[in-house]
């Protein structure tokens, strides 16, 4: 028996987008989510009055899916400075995008963090990635990010003091073994857009995607092309879309290759006073780097603080919440920010073991198949780029593939 045209398993961004497109096409859709709230990894909680996202996350305004599907005005996006502060050898260097922050041009050019050769090479790389057509970027030879940066003439100082620290928090790894094609797209998104957080937290993003067909608290145990089985029964469907995290997708679809996953841990602190007033990322440029980045979230989004104290989010590559030495992180932050941190209060440590899929080469054109045949489909950022854009784009592609498959089946039956 067919209960619905389509059953979608997983109400992260990919599943929500697929459900939206399929319901708009007139299909009877049921969206099942294991958790009590939709959004998947894009989630927020309140801790002692503070807005705590599931790890430090940002939204990039250049993403095509974001521009198409989200109301940025309603999100009240609070933007960060386009650039970073880098602490090295006790000195703080401010590197910003002079197109958006013209007043920072002299400081960026005069910074002693990088030799002139690397400054020019980094600028040339950013311009190339930012303004070449995507097709030309994807036609470049695919290597690791480390190899590509060297090929672009960026020396040890540019890589070790700036690019590796910056990219580690974005990619979830600090070996720069990620595909050069994905890193090119990352730079393109930063060059063309701004990054920020919704005033009410990242969970405001999935709340903008209609979920009238959603059932939460349903733990799906098995799927095939015509049926979904869960703890309370089963649902029949003409098509099934698995839009869960990659590990769950691999369990439900044993033939699916699961990519290596990247872990990120974020330590949240409340400071009596903000260590600086600018909403800008702070990086470690020293060789004994401990943290990927740190940012005073409440400088960008004052509503993230419930009592006027500053909320500081510090990200580390890998790790688990139980294994993070919060006191050691706090001591390192004293060195980075140049202020005492003894009075900072620990708010929460959030570990996300599967924060994002790894994207090692070869990735090809970055779009993996979503139609598995026999009425089974898959969506998620592991089918595209590991990003908000990738999750939404994969949901769009999965919905289109379902519509095409059902149309072909109907035509064959006539």
VENCORBEL-V471864 format. One record per residue. N is the residue number from 1. RES is the residue in three letters. PSI is psi in degrees with one decimal (* if undefined). Layout:
n = <N N>
res = <RES RES>
psi = <PSI PSI>
This chain:
n = <1 2 3 4 5 6 7 8 9 10 11 12 13 14 15 16 17 18 19 20 21 22 23 24 25 26 27 28 29 30 31 32 33 34 35 36 37 38 39 40 41 42 43 44 45 46 47 48 49 50 51 52 53 54 55 56 57 58 59 60 61 62 63 64 65 66 67 68 69 70 71 72 73 74 75 76 77 78 79 80 81 82 83 84 85 86 87 88 89 90 91 92 93 94 95 96 97 98 99 100 101 102 103 104 105 106 107 108 109 110 111 112 113 114 115 116 117 118 119 120 121 122 123 124 125 126 127 128 129 130 131 132 133 134 135 136 137 138 139 140 141 142 143 144 145 146 147 148 149 150 151 152 153 154 155 156 157 158 159 160 161 162 163 164 165 166 167 168 169 170 171 172 173 174 175 176 177 178 179 180 181 182 183 184 185 186 187 188 189 190 191 192 193 194 195 196 197 198 199 200 201 202 203 204 205 206 207 208 209 210 211 212 213 214 215 216 217 218 219 220 221 222 223 224 225 226 227 228 229 230 231 232 233 234 235 236 237 238 239 240 241 242 243 244 245 246 247 248 249 250 251 252 253 254 255 256 257 258 259 260 261 262 263 264 265 266 267 268 269 270 271 272 273 274 275 276 277 278 279 280 281 282 283 284 285 286 287 288 289 290 291 292 293 294 295 296 297 298 299 300 301 302 303 304 305 306 307 308 309 310 311 312 313 314 315 316 317 318 319 320 321 322 323 324 325 326 327 328 329 330 331 332 333 334 335 336 337 338 339 340 341 342 343 344 345 346 347 348 349 350 351 352 353 354 355 356 357 358 359 360 361 362 363 364 365 366 367 368 369 370 371 372 373 374 375 376 377 378 379 380 381 382 383 384 385 386 387 388 389 390 391 392 393 394 395 396 397 398 399 400 401 402 403 404 405 406 407 408 409 410 411 412 413 414>
res = <UNK UNK UNK UNK UNK UNK UNK UNK UNK UNK UNK UNK UNK UNK UNK UNK UNK UNK UNK UNK UNK UNK UNK UNK UNK UNK UNK UNK UNK UNK UNK UNK UNK UNK UNK UNK UNK UNK UNK UNK UNK UNK UNK UNK UNK UNK UNK UNK UNK UNK UNK UNK UNK UNK UNK UNK UNK UNK UNK UNK UNK UNK UNK UNK UNK UNK UNK UNK UNK UNK UNK UNK UNK UNK UNK UNK UNK UNK UNK UNK UNK UNK UNK UNK UNK UNK UNK UNK UNK UNK UNK UNK UNK UNK UNK UNK UNK UNK UNK UNK UNK UNK UNK UNK UNK UNK UNK UNK UNK UNK UNK UNK UNK UNK UNK UNK UNK UNK UNK UNK UNK UNK UNK UNK UNK UNK UNK UNK UNK UNK UNK UNK UNK UNK UNK UNK UNK UNK UNK UNK UNK UNK UNK UNK UNK UNK UNK UNK UNK UNK UNK UNK UNK UNK UNK UNK UNK UNK UNK UNK UNK UNK UNK UNK UNK UNK UNK UNK UNK UNK UNK UNK UNK UNK UNK UNK UNK UNK UNK UNK UNK UNK UNK UNK UNK UNK UNK UNK UNK UNK UNK UNK UNK UNK UNK UNK UNK UNK UNK UNK UNK UNK UNK UNK UNK UNK UNK UNK UNK UNK UNK UNK UNK UNK UNK UNK UNK UNK UNK UNK UNK UNK UNK UNK UNK UNK UNK UNK UNK UNK UNK UNK UNK UNK UNK UNK UNK UNK UNK UNK UNK UNK UNK UNK UNK UNK UNK UNK UNK UNK UNK UNK UNK UNK UNK UNK UNK UNK UNK UNK UNK UNK UNK UNK UNK UNK UNK UNK UNK UNK UNK UNK UNK UNK UNK UNK UNK UNK UNK UNK UNK UNK UNK UNK UNK UNK UNK UNK UNK UNK UNK UNK UNK UNK UNK UNK UNK UNK UNK UNK UNK UNK UNK UNK UNK UNK UNK UNK UNK UNK UNK UNK UNK UNK UNK UNK UNK UNK UNK UNK UNK UNK UNK UNK UNK UNK UNK UNK UNK UNK UNK UNK UNK UNK UNK UNK UNK UNK UNK UNK UNK UNK UNK UNK UNK UNK UNK UNK UNK UNK UNK UNK UNK UNK UNK UNK UNK UNK UNK UNK UNK UNK UNK UNK UNK UNK UNK UNK UNK UNK UNK UNK UNK UNK UNK UNK UNK UNK UNK UNK UNK UNK UNK UNK UNK UNK UNK UNK UNK UNK UNK UNK UNK UNK UNK UNK UNK UNK UNK UNK UNK UNK UNK UNK UNK UNK UNK UNK UNK UNK UNK UNK UNK UNK>
psi = <138.9 114.7 -33.3 159.0 -45.9 134.7 128.3 129.2 113.2 118.7 42.3 -168.3 -38.5 -46.8 -39.6 -42.8 -44.1 -43.0 -41.5 -47.8 -38.5 -37.3 -36.9 -26.8 -0.8 9.8 153.8 112.4 141.1 128.4 121.1 134.0 132.9 -40.6 176.4 -6.8 146.6 168.5 -21.8 -126.7 -15.2 86.2 158.4 145.6 162.8 126.1 109.7 37.8 -9.6 146.2 114.5 108.8 162.6 75.1 158.6 118.1 153.1 163.2 131.7 125.5 -11.1 -12.5 127.2 -41.0 -35.2 -46.3 -33.7 -36.9 -20.0 147.2 97.2 -31.6 -42.4 -32.2 -19.5 57.2 127.9 116.4 149.9 156.9 137.4 92.3 -158.6 154.3 137.4 122.5 121.3 132.4 38.1 -6.9 147.5 125.4 134.1 115.4 115.4 162.6 111.2 -18.0 -35.3 -23.3 72.6 -31.0 -15.6 2.5 -48.3 -43.8 -38.7 -46.5 -34.1 -5.2 137.6 10.7 -41.9 146.6 158.5 -38.8 -42.7 -36.0 -47.6 -39.3 -41.6 -42.8 -41.0 -40.9 -45.0 -40.3 -42.8 -49.4 -33.0 -28.2 -6.7 146.9 147.7 -39.9 -38.7 -36.2 -42.7 -13.9 -10.0 152.8 135.4 124.8 -170.5 161.7 -41.9 -45.0 -39.6 -40.7 -40.9 -39.9 -28.2 7.6 14.0 124.1 -173.0 -43.3 -45.9 -39.3 -51.2 -31.9 -20.8 -59.3 -44.5 -47.8 -42.0 -48.3 -23.1 -40.9 -26.1 -41.6 -16.2 19.2 151.7 15.8 -6.9 40.8 1.8 152.7 136.1 -29.8 -41.3 -40.0 -36.6 -43.2 -34.0 -48.0 -37.5 -43.1 -37.9 -36.2 -32.0 -13.3 -179.8 155.5 146.4 -172.4 144.4 145.2 -30.9 6.3 162.0 -24.0 -10.8 -22.4 -57.3 -24.7 -18.8 -12.1 117.8 139.9 37.5 -15.3 14.2 138.1 119.3 165.2 23.4 114.7 103.0 133.0 -25.8 153.7 155.4 -172.3 -15.3 5.2 145.9 127.4 131.4 179.5 -28.6 3.6 -146.9 156.1 132.7 149.4 153.3 -25.8 147.5 128.9 121.2 109.9 40.2 -176.0 159.5 -40.1 -43.0 -39.7 -40.8 -33.0 -41.2 -26.9 83.8 -22.7 -6.0 131.4 123.4 123.9 158.8 141.3 148.5 133.5 140.1 143.3 134.5 128.5 122.6 130.6 150.8 123.1 138.8 -36.3 145.8 134.1 73.7 161.0 -9.2 139.5 81.9 147.0 138.3 128.3 155.3 119.6 0.6 161.2 -26.2 44.9 132.9 -45.5 153.7 -46.0 166.6 149.9 143.5 95.0 -38.5 -14.5 -33.4 -44.6 89.7 -26.9 -11.9 -19.0 133.2 -12.1 15.1 -15.6 158.7 136.8 119.3 126.4 127.1 124.5 142.3 141.8 129.7 -157.3 168.6 149.7 -40.8 -23.1 1.2 128.3 94.5 -39.4 -39.2 -39.4 -43.4 -39.3 -39.3 -35.6 -31.3 -40.7 -40.7 -46.9 -18.0 29.4 156.0 140.3 11.1 -32.0 5.2 138.4 137.2 121.2 -52.8 145.6 123.7 115.7 129.4 94.7 -34.2 60.3 -40.2 152.7 145.0 153.5 56.6 154.7 151.5 136.1 -12.3 -130.5 11.1 -2.1 107.1 156.2 142.5 -17.4 110.9 -2.8 162.5 33.5 9.1 135.5 158.7 144.5 158.2 165.3 -13.3 -8.1 -3.0 -136.3 147.1 80.5 170.8 -43.6 -45.9 -40.6 -48.1 -41.1 -38.9 -36.6 -39.1 -46.0 -39.5 -42.5 -42.7 -39.8 -38.3 -46.7 -42.9 -42.3 -44.2 -35.8 -41.0 -39.4 -42.5 -39.9 -39.0 -27.9 -16.8 *>
